[in-house]
Amino acid sequence: MIRKCSRSTHQTLTELNITPLLDLAFVLLVIFIITTTPLVNNLVKLPAASKHEKDPPRKANYITVEAGGKLWINKKAVDLAELQGTLAGLRVDDPDLSVIVRGDGKAKYRRIRAVLDACQQANVTKVDLATETGK
């Protein structure tokens, strides 16, 4: 039996793959471009703004609905018939009237709905419902 000399089937790598090196170069270039602050900001001196006093926050008007159905507006007891007139009077003084409705958790929903209807009929558009955060 004659043995043949086995030749290595592996050939040496004579070429250098530069694709990963180019990827690294582009990533470094992008990082350099992003982190470099532009010099354009130093070319123009912007004028200073004058200070403007903030308007004081508007006073919110509270409508409280008790569990028994009794109504209060700004700590003054009212009934449902007076509520719309009172809101209309407040709206004359402040056209941008803001109302927060605080209803007891045991109050009837129809009573809250009646208060919201009175606000709508008095043309009060800024109405919020007060709630407590859950525990």
Backbone as CSV, one residue per row, in Angstrom:
resi,resn,N_x,N_y,N_z,CA_x,CA_y,CA_z,C_x,C_y,C_z
1,MET,0.819,-1.144,0.000,0.000,0.000,0.000,0.886,1.238,0.000
2,ILE,0.543,2.142,-0.828,1.337,3.359,-0.968,0.598,4.503,-0.288
3,ARG,1.380,5.145,0.506,0.788,6.297,1.172,1.108,7.550,0.401
4,LYS,0.085,8.275,0.300,0.302,9.563,-0.348,0.552,10.601,0.731
5,CYS,1.366,11.506,0.454,1.601,12.593,1.402,0.367,13.492,1.410
6,SER,-0.139,13.652,2.556,-1.329,14.520,2.635,-0.870,15.971,2.684
7,ARG,-1.485,16.694,1.889,-1.176,18.125,1.876,-2.214,18.872,2.729
8,SER,-1.818,19.852,3.346,-2.728,20.650,4.151,-3.718,21.369,3.237
9,THR,-4.964,21.231,3.562,-5.980,21.883,2.732,-6.191,23.332,3.150
10,HIS,-5.554,23.723,4.229,-5.678,25.107,4.675,-4.675,25.975,3.960
11,GLN,-5.172,27.036,3.442,-4.272,27.980,2.802,-4.148,29.201,3.699
12,THR,-3.050,29.808,3.659,-2.844,30.984,4.493,-3.659,32.153,3.957
13,LEU,-4.124,32.960,4.887,-4.925,34.120,4.508,-3.965,35.238,4.103
14,THR,-4.036,35.592,2.854,-3.110,36.607,2.358,-3.762,37.969,2.244
15,GLU,-5.098,38.037,2.394,-5.786,39.326,2.289,-6.273,39.753,3.669
16,LEU,-6.287,41.047,3.911,-6.743,41.593,5.178,-8.140,42.177,4.967
17,ASN,-9.081,41.721,5.762,-10.452,42.212,5.664,-10.548,43.516,6.440
18,ILE,-10.789,44.629,5.748,-10.793,45.938,6.408,-12.212,46.441,6.697
19,THR,-13.232,45.668,6.416,-14.606,46.112,6.668,-14.846,46.444,8.145
20,PRO,-14.447,45.605,9.104,-14.647,45.990,10.506,-13.873,47.244,10.888
21,LEU,-12.719,47.453,10.285,-11.954,48.659,10.589,-12.659,49.908,10.072
22,LEU,-13.274,49.806,8.903,-14.018,50.945,8.364,-15.251,51.234,9.223
23,ASP,-15.924,50.193,9.674,-17.076,50.392,10.552,-16.657,51.124,11.825
24,LEU,-15.557,50.722,12.399,-15.061,51.373,13.600,-14.703,52.833,13.329
25,ALA,-14.093,53.102,12.191,-13.718,54.471,11.839,-14.958,55.343,11.677
26,PHE,-16.009,54.824,11.039,-17.232,55.604,10.865,-17.935,55.860,12.199
27,VAL,-17.948,54.885,13.088,-18.548,55.073,14.406,-17.797,56.140,15.176
28,LEU,-16.482,56.096,15.153,-15.694,57.117,15.839,-15.918,58.501,15.236
29,LEU,-16.067,58.584,13.926,-16.326,59.854,13.260,-17.680,60.424,13.685
30,VAL,-18.689,59.585,13.738,-20.020,60.040,14.149,-19.995,60.517,15.594
31,ILE,-19.335,59.781,16.465,-19.234,60.194,17.872,-18.511,61.523,17.982
32,PHE,-17.476,61.715,17.208,-16.732,62.974,17.232,-17.603,64.129,16.754
33,ILE,-18.378,63.916,15.705,-19.240,64.974,15.168,-20.327,65.350,16.177
34,ILE,-20.914,64.352,16.830,-22.000,64.626,17.766,-21.500,65.336,19.022
35,THR,-20.348,64.948,19.516,-19.864,65.520,20.772,-19.180,66.868,20.606
36,THR,-18.835,67.240,19.419,-18.192,68.531,19.196,-19.249,69.627,19.208
37,THR,-19.047,70.633,20.027,-20.012,71.733,20.072,-19.799,72.631,18.861
38,PRO,-20.870,73.050,18.251,-20.711,73.915,17.081,-20.227,75.307,17.489
39,LEU,-19.428,75.882,16.659,-18.889,77.204,16.925,-19.857,78.302,16.528
40,VAL,-20.976,77.944,15.904,-21.937,78.929,15.441,-22.564,79.669,16.615
41,ASN,-22.718,79.006,17.762,-23.334,79.653,18.920,-22.511,80.835,19.417
42,ASN,-21.238,80.833,19.185,-20.380,81.907,19.685,-20.321,83.101,18.739
43,LEU,-20.885,82.972,17.557,-20.802,84.050,16.578,-21.829,85.150,16.820
44,VAL,-22.966,84.802,17.412,-24.052,85.756,17.581,-24.316,85.968,19.063
45,LYS,-24.430,87.219,19.461,-24.781,87.523,20.843,-26.263,87.888,20.861
46,LEU,-27.045,87.091,21.529,-28.477,87.292,21.567,-28.838,88.341,22.613
47,PRO,-29.904,89.118,22.369,-30.308,90.124,23.362,-30.972,89.455,24.561
48,ALA,-30.905,90.138,25.681,-31.521,89.612,26.902,-33.002,89.967,26.911
49,ALA,-33.821,89.058,27.404,-35.262,89.285,27.483,-35.587,90.069,28.746
50,SER,-36.607,90.894,28.654,-37.029,91.631,29.844,-37.844,90.708,30.726
51,LYS,-37.755,90.940,32.026,-38.478,90.090,32.964,-39.940,90.496,32.977
52,HIS,-40.805,89.479,32.943,-42.251,89.706,32.948,-42.825,89.103,34.217
53,GLU,-43.523,89.905,34.948,-44.157,89.406,36.165,-45.276,88.442,35.781
54,LYS,-45.302,87.322,36.454,-46.368,86.350,36.195,-47.671,86.847,36.792
55,ASP,-48.747,86.532,36.075,-50.060,86.871,36.604,-50.342,85.992,37.811
56,PRO,-50.977,86.547,38.819,-51.306,85.716,39.978,-52.296,84.628,39.562
57,PRO,-52.213,83.467,40.192,-53.144,82.403,39.820,-54.577,82.819,40.141
58,ARG,-55.461,82.413,39.263,-56.862,82.761,39.460,-57.435,82.010,40.656
59,LYS,-58.346,82.671,41.328,-58.993,82.061,42.485,-60.027,81.058,41.984
60,ALA,-59.906,79.855,42.450,-60.876,78.829,42.073,-62.094,78.950,42.977
61,ASN,-63.263,78.735,42.413,-64.512,78.737,43.160,-64.910,77.290,43.387
62,TYR,-65.209,76.960,44.629,-65.526,75.583,44.989,-67.025,75.419,45.207
63,ILE,-67.582,74.396,44.582,-68.956,73.985,44.844,-68.865,72.642,45.547
64,THR,-69.404,72.578,46.758,-69.345,71.364,47.558,-70.726,70.742,47.611
65,VAL,-70.775,69.447,47.332,-72.020,68.687,47.412,-71.864,67.677,48.535
66,GLU,-72.652,67.859,49.609,-72.571,66.953,50.741,-73.316,65.665,50.445
67,ALA,-73.115,64.675,51.292,-73.745,63.373,51.093,-75.270,63.477,51.121
68,GLY,-75.797,64.383,51.938,-77.247,64.564,52.023,-77.821,65.393,50.890
69,GLY,-76.978,65.986,50.064,-77.451,66.777,48.932,-77.351,68.273,49.132
70,LYS,-76.915,68.729,50.303,-76.783,70.162,50.556,-75.642,70.730,49.721
71,LEU,-75.852,71.936,49.152,-74.869,72.574,48.272,-74.230,73.777,48.960
72,TRP,-72.956,73.952,48.714,-72.188,75.090,49.200,-71.395,75.647,48.025
73,ILE,-71.345,76.963,47.909,-70.454,77.583,46.932,-69.595,78.591,47.691
74,ASN,-68.302,78.351,47.674,-67.337,79.195,48.405,-67.758,79.393,49.858
75,LYS,-68.096,78.302,50.542,-68.473,78.276,51.960,-69.778,79.004,52.251
76,LYS,-70.614,79.193,51.233,-71.918,79.823,51.403,-72.972,78.820,50.959
77,ALA,-73.929,78.530,51.842,-74.963,77.550,51.522,-75.911,78.109,50.465
78,VAL,-76.179,77.313,49.442,-77.126,77.679,48.388,-77.978,76.453,48.065
79,ASP,-79.133,76.719,47.434,-79.886,75.581,46.916,-79.688,75.535,45.408
80,LEU,-80.210,74.497,44.792,-79.958,74.285,43.366,-80.530,75.412,42.518
81,ALA,-81.648,76.001,42.935,-82.252,77.095,42.168,-81.380,78.347,42.206
82,GLU,-80.724,78.604,43.335,-79.870,79.788,43.470,-78.506,79.602,42.815
83,LEU,-78.093,78.356,42.631,-76.742,78.079,42.161,-76.459,78.695,40.801
84,GLN,-77.383,78.548,39.874,-77.150,79.085,38.535,-77.044,80.601,38.559
85,GLY,-77.902,81.280,39.338,-77.832,82.741,39.446,-76.537,83.202,40.103
86,THR,-76.111,82.474,41.128,-74.850,82.819,41.801,-73.673,82.661,40.838
87,LEU,-73.684,81.568,40.073,-72.603,81.354,39.100,-72.617,82.425,38.017
88,ALA,-73.798,82.823,37.563,-73.891,83.879,36.551,-73.350,85.193,37.102
89,GLY,-73.644,85.484,38.383,-73.112,86.701,38.998,-71.595,86.663,39.126
90,LEU,-71.058,85.512,39.511,-69.598,85.379,39.591,-68.956,85.496,38.216
91,ARG,-69.648,85.003,37.208,-69.096,85.056,35.848,-69.077,86.492,35.316
92,VAL,-70.006,87.331,35.754,-69.993,88.742,35.355,-68.730,89.407,35.901
93,ASP,-68.387,89.078,37.152,-67.179,89.663,37.757,-65.913,89.105,37.124
94,ASP,-65.920,87.827,36.770,-64.757,87.158,36.185,-65.213,86.340,34.986
95,PRO,-65.040,86.867,33.756,-65.503,86.130,32.578,-64.791,84.789,32.381
96,ASP,-63.602,84.650,32.961,-62.841,83.403,32.836,-62.981,82.588,34.126
97,LEU,-64.202,82.425,34.589,-64.501,81.786,35.866,-64.094,80.314,35.865
98,SER,-63.468,79.894,36.959,-63.039,78.513,37.138,-63.759,77.932,38.344
99,VAL,-64.357,76.735,38.158,-65.138,76.107,39.220,-64.612,74.698,39.453
100,ILE,-64.476,74.330,40.724,-64.097,72.971,41.098,-65.245,72.388,41.913
101,VAL,-65.781,71.273,41.456,-66.900,70.618,42.129,-66.332,69.537,43.036
102,ARG,-66.624,69.657,44.334,-66.195,68.660,45.311,-67.435,67.942,45.816
103,GLY,-67.587,66.705,45.391,-68.752,65.947,45.806,-68.358,64.848,46.769
104,ASP,-69.173,64.664,47.804,-68.942,63.578,48.744,-69.072,62.255,48.004
105,GLY,-68.305,61.264,48.416,-68.337,59.964,47.766,-69.687,59.285,47.884
106,LYS,-70.474,59.664,48.879,-71.793,59.058,49.075,-72.918,59.921,48.525
107,ALA,-72.581,61.041,47.885,-73.597,61.910,47.302,-74.198,61.229,46.073
108,LYS,-75.479,61.502,45.850,-76.164,60.942,44.686,-75.583,61.561,43.417
109,TYR,-75.414,60.718,42.415,-74.829,61.184,41.155,-75.722,62.229,40.488
110,ARG,-77.039,62.091,40.615,-77.930,63.052,39.961,-77.745,64.453,40.549
111,ARG,-77.323,64.527,41.810,-77.070,65.838,42.426,-75.818,66.474,41.809
112,ILE,-74.779,65.668,41.604,-73.554,66.166,40.941,-73.885,66.577,39.512
113,ARG,-74.684,65.768,38.840,-75.075,66.063,37.454,-75.865,67.371,37.393
114,ALA,-76.722,67.633,38.385,-77.490,68.878,38.427,-76.562,70.081,38.598
115,VAL,-75.511,69.907,39.405,-74.532,70.992,39.591,-73.799,71.259,38.279
116,LEU,-73.399,70.205,37.589,-72.716,70.378,36.302,-73.638,71.029,35.267
117,ASP,-74.928,70.676,35.293,-75.889,71.317,34.385,-76.040,72.801,34.699
118,ALA,-76.061,73.155,35.995,-76.159,74.565,36.390,-74.930,75.338,35.909
119,CYS,-73.760,74.712,35.989,-72.536,75.369,35.493,-72.627,75.589,33.986
120,GLN,-73.131,74.607,33.282,-73.255,74.728,31.830,-74.259,75.808,31.455
121,GLN,-75.388,75.887,32.170,-76.400,76.895,31.873,-75.911,78.299,32.216
122,ALA,-75.004,78.407,33.188,-74.426,79.708,33.530,-73.247,80.044,32.623
123,ASN,-72.973,79.187,31.653,-71.902,79.382,30.660,-70.517,79.395,31.307
124,VAL,-70.344,78.536,32.317,-69.034,78.356,32.951,-68.379,77.175,32.256
125,THR,-67.269,77.421,31.573,-66.635,76.366,30.775,-65.498,75.664,31.502
126,LYS,-64.918,76.301,32.492,-63.797,75.682,33.213,-64.312,75.034,34.489
127,VAL,-64.715,73.772,34.371,-65.268,73.027,35.495,-64.426,71.774,35.690
128,ASP,-63.971,71.554,36.913,-63.190,70.367,37.257,-63.877,69.631,38.395
129,LEU,-63.609,68.339,38.476,-64.109,67.531,39.566,-62.952,67.197,40.488
130,ALA,-63.108,67.478,41.777,-62.052,67.209,42.755,-62.108,65.744,43.153
131,THR,-60.949,65.120,43.233,-60.835,63.731,43.683,-59.670,63.614,44.640
132,GLU,-59.614,62.490,45.333,-58.483,62.198,46.201,-57.658,61.103,45.558
133,THR,-56.370,61.091,45.868,-55.526,60.036,45.338,-55.838,58.742,46.067
134,GLY,-55.780,57.633,45.334,-56.049,56.327,45.936,-54.979,55.932,46.914
135,LYS,-55.358,55.217,47.941,-54.390,54.807,48.965,-54.045,53.361,48.798
